[in-house]
């Protein structure tokens, strides 16, 4: 699991889920459940976007490292 998420992301997932379950128990299954589910899904989506961004960042860095030795700048001729 640590391969996919960092400690902060896991903490946000756990806290959001606990609060979601608490709200479900406290308010019962009412129309507010849709609001709570929406908040939970937004949190999960933000974490997924952060993971995708970190993957893209690593991919771009590896491509830059591969290209970097081939770049000739002033004084490198």
N, CA, C and O atoms as CSV, one atom per row, in Angstrom:
chain,resi,resn,atom,element,x,y,z
A,1,UNK,N,N,0.826,-1.198,0.000
A,1,UNK,CA,C,0.000,0.000,0.000
A,1,UNK,C,C,0.866,1.256,0.000
A,1,UNK,O,O,0.492,2.265,-0.599
A,2,UNK,N,N,2.017,1.205,0.664
A,2,UNK,CA,C,2.885,2.379,0.711
A,2,UNK,C,C,3.459,2.709,-0.656
A,2,UNK,O,O,3.915,3.828,-0.894
A,3,UNK,N,N,3.434,1.730,-1.553
A,3,UNK,CA,C,3.915,1.973,-2.910
A,3,UNK,C,C,3.006,2.964,-3.631
A,3,UNK,O,O,3.470,3.738,-4.467
A,4,UNK,N,N,1.725,2.942,-3.311
A,4,UNK,CA,C,0.760,3.762,-4.018
A,4,UNK,C,C,0.431,5.069,-3.313
A,4,UNK,O,O,0.160,6.072,-3.973
A,5,UNK,N,N,0.449,5.076,-1.984
A,5,UNK,CA,C,0.058,6.259,-1.226
A,5,UNK,C,C,1.101,6.575,-0.174
A,5,UNK,O,O,1.717,5.672,0.393
A,6,UNK,N,N,1.298,7.861,0.085
A,6,UNK,CA,C,2.181,8.250,1.166
A,6,UNK,C,C,1.390,8.278,2.469
A,6,UNK,O,O,0.177,8.069,2.466
A,7,UNK,N,N,2.070,8.536,3.574
A,7,UNK,CA,C,1.428,8.498,4.891
A,7,UNK,C,C,0.314,9.539,5.005
A,7,UNK,O,O,-0.726,9.263,5.602
A,8,UNK,N,N,0.515,10.715,4.448
A,8,UNK,CA,C,-0.502,11.764,4.538
A,8,UNK,C,C,-1.773,11.364,3.792
A,8,UNK,O,O,-2.878,11.603,4.281
A,9,UNK,N,N,-1.628,10.764,2.626
A,9,UNK,CA,C,-2.799,10.332,1.854
A,9,UNK,C,C,-3.572,9.240,2.592
A,9,UNK,O,O,-4.802,9.258,2.626
A,10,UNK,N,N,-2.846,8.293,3.180
A,10,UNK,CA,C,-3.510,7.246,3.944
A,10,UNK,C,C,-4.234,7.825,5.155
A,10,UNK,O,O,-5.336,7.389,5.489
A,11,UNK,N,N,-3.619,8.804,5.809
A,11,UNK,CA,C,-4.257,9.435,6.963
A,11,UNK,C,C,-5.545,10.141,6.545
A,11,UNK,O,O,-6.557,10.052,7.241
A,12,UNK,N,N,-5.511,10.837,5.417
A,12,UNK,CA,C,-6.707,11.531,4.930
A,12,UNK,C,C,-7.802,10.525,4.590
A,12,UNK,O,O,-8.969,10.757,4.907
A,13,UNK,N,N,-7.449,9.419,3.954
A,13,UNK,CA,C,-8.435,8.400,3.616
A,13,UNK,C,C,-9.070,7.829,4.879
A,13,UNK,O,O,-10.292,7.710,4.964
A,14,UNK,N,N,-8.253,7.481,5.844
A,14,UNK,CA,C,-8.767,6.883,7.081
A,14,UNK,C,C,-9.642,7.878,7.839
A,14,UNK,O,O,-10.741,7.527,8.269
A,15,UNK,N,N,-9.176,9.104,8.007
A,15,UNK,CA,C,-9.943,10.109,8.749
A,15,UNK,C,C,-11.268,10.399,8.046
A,15,UNK,O,O,-12.311,10.488,8.695
A,16,UNK,N,N,-11.228,10.545,6.736
A,16,UNK,CA,C,-12.452,10.823,5.981
A,16,UNK,C,C,-13.432,9.661,6.098
A,16,UNK,O,O,-14.633,9.875,6.265
A,17,UNK,N,N,-12.933,8.450,6.012
A,17,UNK,CA,C,-13.810,7.284,6.121
A,17,UNK,C,C,-14.417,7.179,7.516
A,17,UNK,O,O,-15.603,6.880,7.653
A,18,UNK,N,N,-13.611,7.422,8.555
A,18,UNK,CA,C,-14.122,7.376,9.928
A,18,UNK,C,C,-15.199,8.442,10.123
A,18,UNK,O,O,-16.245,8.173,10.714
A,19,UNK,N,N,-14.944,9.639,9.631
A,19,UNK,CA,C,-15.950,10.697,9.751
A,19,UNK,C,C,-17.208,10.371,8.950
A,19,UNK,O,O,-18.318,10.688,9.378
A,20,UNK,N,N,-17.039,9.740,7.792
A,20,UNK,CA,C,-18.190,9.320,6.988
A,20,UNK,C,C,-19.046,8.307,7.749
A,20,UNK,O,O,-20.270,8.429,7.794
A,21,UNK,N,N,-18.393,7.310,8.346
A,21,UNK,CA,C,-19.124,6.296,9.111
A,21,UNK,C,C,-19.783,6.930,10.329
A,21,UNK,O,O,-20.924,6.603,10.655
A,22,UNK,N,N,-19.074,7.836,11.006
A,22,UNK,CA,C,-19.653,8.532,12.162
A,22,UNK,C,C,-20.879,9.340,11.758
A,22,UNK,O,O,-21.891,9.315,12.458
A,23,UNK,N,N,-20.803,10.045,10.653
A,23,UNK,CA,C,-21.949,10.820,10.176
A,23,UNK,C,C,-23.100,9.895,9.795
A,23,UNK,O,O,-24.265,10.235,10.006
A,24,UNK,N,N,-22.789,8.751,9.245
A,24,UNK,CA,C,-23.822,7.786,8.879
A,24,UNK,C,C,-24.545,7.273,10.118
A,24,UNK,O,O,-25.768,7.130,10.119
A,25,UNK,N,N,-23.774,6.996,11.182
A,25,UNK,CA,C,-24.364,6.514,12.425
A,25,UNK,C,C,-25.135,7.632,13.117
A,25,UNK,O,O,-26.232,7.409,13.631
A,26,UNK,N,N,-24.567,8.830,13.132
A,26,UNK,CA,C,-25.185,9.941,13.851
A,26,UNK,C,C,-26.462,10.431,13.179
A,26,UNK,O,O,-27.441,10.728,13.863
A,27,UNK,N,N,-26.467,10.520,11.867
A,27,UNK,CA,C,-27.614,11.077,11.161
A,27,UNK,C,C,-28.542,10.011,10.596
A,27,UNK,O,O,-29.687,10.299,10.248
A,28,UNK,N,N,-28.056,8.803,10.507
A,28,UNK,CA,C,-28.866,7.751,9.912
A,28,UNK,C,C,-28.847,7.868,8.400
A,28,UNK,O,O,-28.162,8.717,7.829
A,29,UNK,N,N,-29.602,7.010,7.779
A,29,UNK,CA,C,-29.651,7.010,6.317
A,29,UNK,C,C,-30.749,7.993,5.892
A,29,UNK,O,O,-31.928,7.650,5.809
A,30,UNK,N,N,-30.313,9.214,5.630
A,30,UNK,CA,C,-31.241,10.264,5.208
A,30,UNK,C,C,-30.701,10.894,3.939
A,30,UNK,O,O,-29.761,10.382,3.332
A,31,UNK,N,N,-31.293,11.994,3.546
A,31,UNK,CA,C,-30.811,12.681,2.346
A,31,UNK,C,C,-29.415,13.268,2.568
A,31,UNK,O,O,-28.703,13.547,1.604
A,32,UNK,N,N,-29.018,13.456,3.835
A,32,UNK,CA,C,-27.672,13.952,4.132
A,32,UNK,C,C,-26.593,12.932,3.779
A,32,UNK,O,O,-25.419,13.279,3.654
A,33,UNK,N,N,-26.994,11.682,3.620
A,33,UNK,CA,C,-26.043,10.650,3.243
A,33,UNK,C,C,-25.401,10.965,1.893
A,33,UNK,O,O,-24.217,10.698,1.692
A,34,UNK,N,N,-26.170,11.525,0.980
A,34,UNK,CA,C,-25.619,11.885,-0.327
A,34,UNK,C,C,-24.554,12.965,-0.192
A,34,UNK,O,O,-23.544,12.928,-0.895
A,35,UNK,N,N,-24.766,13.912,0.688
A,35,UNK,CA,C,-23.780,14.958,0.920
A,35,UNK,C,C,-22.503,14.369,1.515
A,35,UNK,O,O,-21.399,14.704,1.086
A,36,UNK,N,N,-22.659,13.500,2.493
A,36,UNK,CA,C,-21.489,12.872,3.124
A,36,UNK,C,C,-20.736,11.999,2.120
A,36,UNK,O,O,-19.505,11.995,2.096
A,37,UNK,N,N,-21.462,11.275,1.308
A,37,UNK,CA,C,-20.820,10.436,0.295
A,37,UNK,C,C,-20.082,11.300,-0.718
A,37,UNK,O,O,-18.999,10.936,-1.178
A,38,UNK,N,N,-20.666,12.443,-1.066
A,38,UNK,CA,C,-20.003,13.358,-1.993
A,38,UNK,C,C,-18.701,13.889,-1.436
A,38,UNK,O,O,-17.707,13.973,-2.158
A,39,UNK,N,N,-18.690,14.250,-0.162
A,39,UNK,CA,C,-17.466,14.738,0.474
A,39,UNK,C,C,-16.415,13.640,0.487
A,39,UNK,O,O,-15.243,13.901,0.219
A,40,UNK,N,N,-16.821,12.419,0.795
A,40,UNK,CA,C,-15.890,11.295,0.803
A,40,UNK,C,C,-15.308,11.058,-0.586
A,40,UNK,O,O,-14.102,10.856,-0.730
A,41,UNK,N,N,-16.152,11.083,-1.598
A,41,UNK,CA,C,-15.673,10.842,-2.962
A,41,UNK,C,C,-14.756,11.955,-3.456
A,41,UNK,O,O,-13.809,11.690,-4.197
A,42,UNK,N,N,-15.024,13.195,-3.058
A,42,UNK,CA,C,-14.136,14.295,-3.440
A,42,UNK,C,C,-12.764,14.102,-2.805
A,42,UNK,O,O,-11.745,14.325,-3.458
A,43,UNK,N,N,-12.729,13.694,-1.556
A,43,UNK,CA,C,-11.449,13.445,-0.892
A,43,UNK,C,C,-10.674,12.342,-1.591
A,43,UNK,O,O,-9.470,12.472,-1.817
A,44,UNK,N,N,-11.353,11.262,-1.933
A,44,UNK,CA,C,-10.691,10.154,-2.621
A,44,UNK,C,C,-10.190,10.602,-3.997
A,44,UNK,O,O,-9.088,10.239,-4.409
A,45,UNK,N,N,-10.992,11.383,-4.696
A,45,UNK,CA,C,-10.595,11.869,-6.025
A,45,UNK,C,C,-9.357,12.761,-5.938
A,45,UNK,O,O,-8.464,12.661,-6.779
A,46,UNK,N,N,-9.298,13.624,-4.936
A,46,UNK,CA,C,-8.124,14.480,-4.766
A,46,UNK,C,C,-6.870,13.659,-4.481
A,46,UNK,O,O,-5.790,13.984,-4.974
A,47,UNK,N,N,-7.007,12.616,-3.702
A,47,UNK,CA,C,-5.863,11.754,-3.414
A,47,UNK,C,C,-5.434,11.008,-4.673
A,47,UNK,O,O,-4.240,10.861,-4.932
A,48,UNK,N,N,-6.402,10.538,-5.453
A,48,UNK,CA,C,-6.068,9.859,-6.709
A,48,UNK,C,C,-5.361,10.806,-7.674
A,48,UNK,O,O,-4.426,10.406,-8.368
A,49,UNK,N,N,-5.806,12.059,-7.717
A,49,UNK,CA,C,-5.149,13.042,-8.590
A,49,UNK,C,C,-3.721,13.312,-8.118
A,49,UNK,O,O,-2.814,13.461,-8.937
A,50,UNK,N,N,-3.520,13.374,-6.816
A,50,UNK,CA,C,-2.175,13.567,-6.283
A,50,UNK,C,C,-1.258,12.416,-6.642
A,50,UNK,O,O,-0.093,12.626,-6.979
A,51,UNK,N,N,-1.778,11.199,-6.570
A,51,UNK,CA,C,-0.985,10.029,-6.947
A,51,UNK,C,C,-0.636,10.070,-8.430
A,51,UNK,O,O,0.503,9.795,-8.809
A,52,UNK,N,N,-1.606,10.411,-9.268
A,52,UNK,CA,C,-1.348,10.500,-10.712
A,52,UNK,C,C,-0.316,11.575,-11.017
A,52,UNK,O,O,0.552,11.384,-11.868
A,53,UNK,N,N,-0.410,12.708,-10.322
A,53,UNK,CA,C,0.570,13.771,-10.520
A,53,UNK,C,C,1.969,13.324,-10.122
A,53,UNK,O,O,2.942,13.661,-10.797
A,54,UNK,N,N,2.081,12.570,-9.033
A,54,UNK,CA,C,3.408,12.103,-8.626
A,54,UNK,C,C,3.964,11.098,-9.635
A,54,UNK,O,O,5.168,11.086,-9.891
A,55,UNK,N,N,3.107,10.258,-10.208
A,55,UNK,CA,C,3.551,9.335,-11.252
A,55,UNK,C,C,4.037,10.097,-12.476
A,55,UNK,O,O,5.088,9.778,-13.033
A,56,UNK,N,N,3.280,11.098,-12.894
A,56,UNK,CA,C,3.679,11.908,-14.044
A,56,UNK,C,C,4.990,12.640,-13.770
A,56,UNK,O,O,5.842,12.750,-14.652
A,57,UNK,N,N,5.145,13.131,-12.566
A,57,UNK,CA,C,6.364,13.839,-12.178
A,57,UNK,C,C,7.577,12.911,-12.296
A,57,UNK,O,O,8.608,13.301,-12.843
A,58,UNK,N,N,7.450,11.689,-11.785
A,58,UNK,CA,C,8.553,10.729,-11.866
A,58,UNK,C,C,8.861,10.364,-13.321
A,58,UNK,O,O,10.025,10.211,-13.690
A,59,UNK,N,N,7.818,10.224,-14.146
A,59,UNK,CA,C,8.028,9.886,-15.556
A,59,UNK,C,C,8.764,11.008,-16.275
A,59,UNK,O,O,9.688,10.754,-17.048
A,60,UNK,N,N,8.357,12.245,-16.021
A,60,UNK,CA,C,8.998,13.395,-16.664
A,60,UNK,C,C,10.446,13.518,-16.211
A,60,UNK,O,O,11.326,13.800,-17.024
A,61,UNK,N,N,10.705,13.308,-14.918
A,61,UNK,CA,C,12.086,13.376,-14.426
A,61,UNK,C,C,12.965,12.309,-15.073
A,61,UNK,O,O,14.110,12.584,-15.432
A,62,UNK,N,N,12.440,11.103,-15.222
A,62,UNK,CA,C,13.243,10.047,-15.848
A,62,UNK,C,C,13.525,10.375,-17.314
A,62,UNK,O,O,14.614,10.091,-17.813
A,63,UNK,N,N,12.559,10.964,-17.999
A,63,UNK,CA,C,12.784,11.356,-19.388
A,63,UNK,C,C,13.802,12.492,-19.479
A,63,UNK,O,O,14.637,12.502,-20.384
A,64,UNK,N,N,13.740,13.441,-18.556
A,64,UNK,CA,C,14.722,14.534,-18.542
A,64,UNK,C,C,16.121,14.015,-18.253
A,64,UNK,O,O,17.093,14.488,-18.842
A,65,UNK,N,N,16.230,13.053,-17.357
A,65,UNK,CA,C,17.541,12.472,-17.058
A,65,UNK,C,C,18.098,11.738,-18.269
A,65,UNK,O,O,19.309,11.733,-18.492
A,66,UNK,N,N,17.216,11.117,-19.055
A,66,UNK,CA,C,17.670,10.399,-20.246
A,66,UNK,C,C,18.118,11.363,-21.335
A,66,UNK,O,O,19.046,11.059,-22.085
A,67,UNK,N,N,17.481,12.508,-21.431
A,67,UNK,CA,C,17.786,13.477,-22.483
A,67,UNK,C,C,18.951,14.382,-22.077
A,67,UNK,O,O,19.700,14.839,-22.941
A,68,UNK,N,N,19.113,14.640,-20.813
A,68,UNK,CA,C,20.088,15.603,-20.309
A,68,UNK,C,C,21.523,15.388,-20.816
A,68,UNK,O,O,22.163,16.368,-21.196
A,69,UNK,N,N,22.052,14.178,-20.840
A,69,UNK,CA,C,23.427,14.020,-21.340
A,69,UNK,C,C,23.583,14.371,-22.815
A,69,UNK,O,O,24.695,14.664,-23.255
A,70,UNK,N,N,22.520,14.352,-23.577
A,70,UNK,CA,C,22.598,14.621,-25.014
A,70,UNK,C,C,22.504,16.107,-25.350
A,70,UNK,O,O,22.712,16.494,-26.500
A,71,UNK,N,N,22.196,16.940,-24.364
A,71,UNK,CA,C,22.035,18.366,-24.611
A,71,UNK,C,C,23.421,19.017,-24.554
A,71,UNK,O,O,24.170,18.850,-23.591
A,72,UNK,N,N,23.729,19.751,-25.601
A,72,UNK,CA,C,25.016,20.453,-25.646
A,72,UNK,C,C,24.757,21.941,-25.461
A,72,UNK,O,O,24.076,22.577,-26.265
A,73,UNK,N,N,25.304,22.468,-24.404
A,73,UNK,CA,C,25.153,23.884,-24.139
A,73,UNK,C,C,26.454,24.604,-24.417
A,73,UNK,O,O,27.409,24.002,-24.907
A,74,UNK,N,N,26.499,25.902,-24.104
A,74,UNK,CA,C,27.731,26.646,-24.304
A,74,UNK,C,C,28.871,26.061,-23.473
A,74,UNK,O,O,28.724,25.834,-22.272
A,75,UNK,N,N,29.986,25.825,-24.113
A,75,UNK,CA,C,31.149,25.284,-23.420
A,75,UNK,C,C,31.138,23.775,-23.280
A,75,UNK,O,O,32.040,23.211,-22.660
A,76,UNK,N,N,30.153,23.116,-23.832
A,76,UNK,CA,C,30.069,21.655,-23.735
A,76,UNK,C,C,30.376,20.987,-25.064
A,76,UNK,O,O,30.082,19.804,-25.238
A,77,UNK,N,N,30.948,21.701,-25.982
A,77,UNK,CA,C,31.152,21.156,-27.321
A,77,UNK,C,C,32.361,20.307,-27.388
A,77,UNK,O,O,32.679,19.769,-28.448
